[in-house]
Amino acid sequence: MRGWSRFATLFGGDRYADRSAALLVPGQDAARIRAMFTAPGFARRGVGSAIMAASEAAARKAGFDKLALMATLSGVPFYESHGFVAEPGITVDADGIAVPFVPMTKALHTPDAS
């Protein structure tokens, strides 16, 4: 199971036109958190938080110092509760349907306070 990715594409399925197979550079690029959805019967049981913790630890171990994701509006509170910061929202055309998303980032290492 992997909730994060080394691939440059921030979001979108195989049909997404701007999909890239390029790999991210640890220490330079932000690792990507992939789409996470919880089945209604398993909501609020810590599954998403466990996947997030494992993803952060794996990305950190791989040398990444930042995470990025593209949240749906309903996911923003979850990601904010895990330390992600929202950027200005965008709207993506999905086969004629305007879908709002919120890009979010999180630093994995706290800079030294000097």
N, C-alpha and C positions, 0 to 999 in steps of 0.2 A: 504494500500500500504506500502510495506517495501522495501527499497533499500539496507538494511543491514541485517546481520544475526549473530546469536549467535552460529551457528554451526561451527565446526572445519574445515570442508572441504572448501578449498579456492575457488575452482571452479569446474565445471563439472556437467553434468546432471545426471539423475538417473542411466544411464548406465555406469557412471564413476566408474571403479573398486575400486579406492582408497577412495570412498566416506565414510564419517564417520558421525555417528549420535551424536558424542560426543559434549557436550556444552562447549563453551569457558568460561574462568573465567575472569570477569571484574577486571581491575587493574593489571592483569597478562598477559592475551592474548590480541591480537588485534582483534577487531570486524571485520567482513568481509563485504566488499561492494560487493553486488551481481552484476551480469551482467546487464548492462544498454545499451539499444539500443533505438535510436530515429527514428521514421518513417520519411522518407525523407521530407515529407510535413511539418513536425514540427521542423526540424533542425534549430538551431540558434535562437530559440524563448525563451530560458531560461528554458526549461522543465528539461533538465539534471541537470542544476545548482540548480534548485528548489528541485529536488529529492536528490541531493548530500547534500544540506544544511539541509534538513529535516532528512536525514539519519545520518549525523554528530551529529545533535542536539539530536536525539533519542539515539544514541550509547553513547554519553556523559552522558545523563540523566540516562542511564542504568549502568553507572559506568566505561565504557571503556575509556581509555586514548590514544588509538592508533587504527588506521584503517589499514587494509591490503586488497589488491585486486590483481587480475591477469588481466592485460590489454592486449587487442589486440594491434597491432602496431598502428592502426588508432586511438585508444583511448588514447594513451600516452599523446599527447599534451593537451587534455581536462583535464586529471587527474593532469598533471603537473601544469596547470593553477589554479587548486584548492588546490595546496600545497603538492601534493603527490611527493615522491622521488622514482625514478626508481632504481631497483637493477639489477644485471646482468640477461639478458634474458635467457629463456629456450625454448626448442622445445618439443612439445608434439605430439606423434603419435596418430592421430585420424583416425582409420580404414585405415591405410596405407598412410595417408597424413600428412606430417610434418607441424605443425602449430606453428609459433613463438608466444610467450607470454612474457610479461614483468611484473614480480612481482613488486608491488609498495606499499609503506607505507606512513602514515602520522600521526604525533603526534597531539593529540587533545588538550593537555595542554602544554603550554610552561613552561619548568622548570624555577624556580626562579634563577635569575642571582645573585650569591653571590661571 
